[in-house]
């Protein structure tokens, strides 16, 4: 669990408490602030979830790329060169050969 997930869950919970307190006391401003906090918390938690998923997905791919580069340095250099030329040609508006 990362920091964004923890903070998002905490903000969401705080928002629920504020909303309930606002409902009980009839304070519309506190109730609205609670709803806003819940939305903010949910967004932050979702962002944290996304970061976690990307980290879990990207790590094995990076390990495979690192292993390929170590096992086949010349092939890796050639592949990097081809990809680099394709990117440069794309940025200049030319089609890759």
Contact map, one row per residue, 1 for C-alpha under 8 A:
1110110000000000000000000000000000000000000000000001000000000000000000000000000000000000000000000
1111110000000000000000000000000000000000000000010001000000000000000000000000000000000000000000000
1111111000000000000000000000000000000000000000010000000000000000000000000000000000000000000000000
0111111100000000000000000000000000000000000110110000000000000000000000000000000000000000000000000
1111111110000000000000000000000000000000000111111000000000000000000000000000000000000000000000000
1111111111000000000000000000000000000000000010000000000000000000000000000000000000000000000000000
0011111111100000000000000000000000000000100110000000000000000000000000000000000000000000000000000
0001111111110000000000000000000000000001111111010000000000000000000000000000000000000000000000000
0000111111111000000000000000000000000000110010000000000000000000000000000000000000000000000000000
0000011111111100000000000000000000000000100000000000000000000000000000000000000000000000000000000
0000001111111110000000000000000000001101100000000000000000000000000000000000000000000000000000000
0000000111111111000000000000000000001111110000000000000000000000000000000000000000000000000000000
0000000011111111100000000000000000000100000000000000000000000000000000000000000000000000000000000
0000000001111111110000000000000001001100000000000000000000000000000000000000000000000000000000000
0000000000111111111000000000000011111100100000000000000000000000000000000000000000000000000000000
0000000000011111111100000000000001101100000000000000000000000000000000000000000000000000000000000
0000000000001111111110000000000001000000000000000000000000000000000000000000000000000000000000000
0000000000000111111111000000011011100000000000000000000000000000000000000000000000000000000000000
0000000000000011111111100000011111100000000000000000000000000000000000000000000000000000000000000
0000000000000001111111110000001001000000000000000000000000000000000000000000000000000000000000000
0000000000000000111111111010011000000000000000000000000000000000000000000000000000000000000000000
0000000000000000011111111111111101000000000000000000000000000000000000000000000000000000000000000
0000000000000000001111111111001000000000000000000000000000000000000000000000000000000000000000000
0000000000000000000111111110000000000000000000000000000000000000000000000000000000000000000000000
0000000000000000000011111110000000000000000000000000000000000000000000000000000000000000000000000
0000000000000000000001111111000000000000000000000000000000000000000000000000000000000000000000000
0000000000000000000011111111111000000000000000000000000000000000000000000000000000000000000000000
0000000000000000000001100111111100000000000000000000000000000000000000000000000000000000000000000
0000000000000000000001000011111110000000000000000000000000000000000000000000000000000000000000000
0000000000000000011011000011111111000000000000000000000000000000000000000000000000000000000000000
0000000000000000011111100011111111100000000000000000000000000000000000000000000000000000000000000
0000000000000000001001000001111111110000000000000000000000000000000000000000000000000000000000000
0000000000000010011000000000111111111000000000000000000000000000000000000000000000000000000000000
0000000000000111111101000000011111111100000000000000000000000000000000000000000000000000000000000
0000000000000011011000000000001111111110000000000000000000000000000000000000000000000000000000000
0000000000000010000000000000000111111111000000000000000000000000000000000000000000000000000000000
0000000000110111000000000000000011111111100000000000000000000000000000000000000000000000000000000
0000000000111111000000000000000001111111110000000000000000000000000000000000000000000000000000000
0000000000010000000000000000000000111111111000000000000000000000000000000000000000000000000000000
0000000100110000000000000000000000011111111100000000000000000000000000000000000000000000000000000
0000001111110010000000000000000000001111111110000000000000000000000000000000000000000000000000000
0000000110010000000000000000000000000111111111000000000000000000000000000000000000000000000000000
0000000100000000000000000000000000000011111111100000000000000000000000000000000000000000000000000
0001101100000000000000000000000000000001111111110000000000000000000000000000000000000000000000000
0001111110000000000000000000000000000000111111111000000000000000000000000000000000000000000000000
0000100100000000000000000000000000000000011111111100000000000000000000000000000000000000000000000
0001100000000000000000000000000000000000001111111110000000000000000000000000000000000000000000000
0111100100000000000000000000000000000000000111111111000000000000000000000000000000000000000000000
0000100000000000000000000000000000000000000011111111100000000000000000000000000000000000000000000
0000000000000000000000000000000000000000000001111111110000000000000000000000000000000000000000000
0000000000000000000000000000000000000000000000111111111000000000000000000000000000000000000000000
1100000000000000000000000000000000000000000000011111111100000000000000000000000000000000000000000
0000000000000000000000000000000000000000000000001111111110000000000000000000000000000000000000000
0000000000000000000000000000000000000000000000000111111111000000000000000000000000000000000000000
0000000000000000000000000000000000000000000000000011111111100000000000000000000000000000000000000
0000000000000000000000000000000000000000000000000001111111110000000000000000000000000000000000000
0000000000000000000000000000000000000000000000000000111111111000000000000000000000000000000000000
0000000000000000000000000000000000000000000000000000011111111100000000000000000000000000000000000
0000000000000000000000000000000000000000000000000000001111111110000000000000000000000000000000000
0000000000000000000000000000000000000000000000000000000111111111000000000000000000000000000000000
0000000000000000000000000000000000000000000000000000000011111111100000000000000000000000000000000
0000000000000000000000000000000000000000000000000000000001111111110000000000000000000000000000000
0000000000000000000000000000000000000000000000000000000000111111111000000000000000000000000000000
0000000000000000000000000000000000000000000000000000000000011111111100000000000000000000000000000
0000000000000000000000000000000000000000000000000000000000001111111110000000000000000000000000000
0000000000000000000000000000000000000000000000000000000000000111111111000000000000000000000000000
0000000000000000000000000000000000000000000000000000000000000011111111100000000000000000000000000
0000000000000000000000000000000000000000000000000000000000000001111111111001000000000000000000000
0000000000000000000000000000000000000000000000000000000000000000111111111011100000000000000000000
0000000000000000000000000000000000000000000000000000000000000000011111111000000000000000000000000
0000000000000000000000000000000000000000000000000000000000000000001111111000000000000000000000000
0000000000000000000000000000000000000000000000000000000000000000000111111111000000000000000000000
0000000000000000000000000000000000000000000000000000000000000000000111111111100000000000000000000
0000000000000000000000000000000000000000000000000000000000000000000000011111110000000000000000000
0000000000000000000000000000000000000000000000000000000000000000000010011111111000000000000000000
0000000000000000000000000000000000000000000000000000000000000000000110011111111100000000000000000
0000000000000000000000000000000000000000000000000000000000000000000010001111111110000000000000000
0000000000000000000000000000000000000000000000000000000000000000000000000111111111000000000000000
0000000000000000000000000000000000000000000000000000000000000000000000000011111111100000000000000
0000000000000000000000000000000000000000000000000000000000000000000000000001111111110000000000000
0000000000000000000000000000000000000000000000000000000000000000000000000000111111111000000000000
0000000000000000000000000000000000000000000000000000000000000000000000000000011111111100000000000
0000000000000000000000000000000000000000000000000000000000000000000000000000001111111110000000000
0000000000000000000000000000000000000000000000000000000000000000000000000000000111111111000000000
0000000000000000000000000000000000000000000000000000000000000000000000000000000011111111100000010
0000000000000000000000000000000000000000000000000000000000000000000000000000000001111111110000111
0000000000000000000000000000000000000000000000000000000000000000000000000000000000111111111000000
0000000000000000000000000000000000000000000000000000000000000000000000000000000000011111111100000
0000000000000000000000000000000000000000000000000000000000000000000000000000000000001111111111110
0000000000000000000000000000000000000000000000000000000000000000000000000000000000000111111111110
0000000000000000000000000000000000000000000000000000000000000000000000000000000000000011111111000
0000000000000000000000000000000000000000000000000000000000000000000000000000000000000001111111000
0000000000000000000000000000000000000000000000000000000000000000000000000000000000000000111111100
0000000000000000000000000000000000000000000000000000000000000000000000000000000000000000111111110
0000000000000000000000000000000000000000000000000000000000000000000000000000000000000100110011111
0000000000000000000000000000000000000000000000000000000000000000000000000000000000001100110001111
0000000000000000000000000000000000000000000000000000000000000000000000000000000000000100000000111
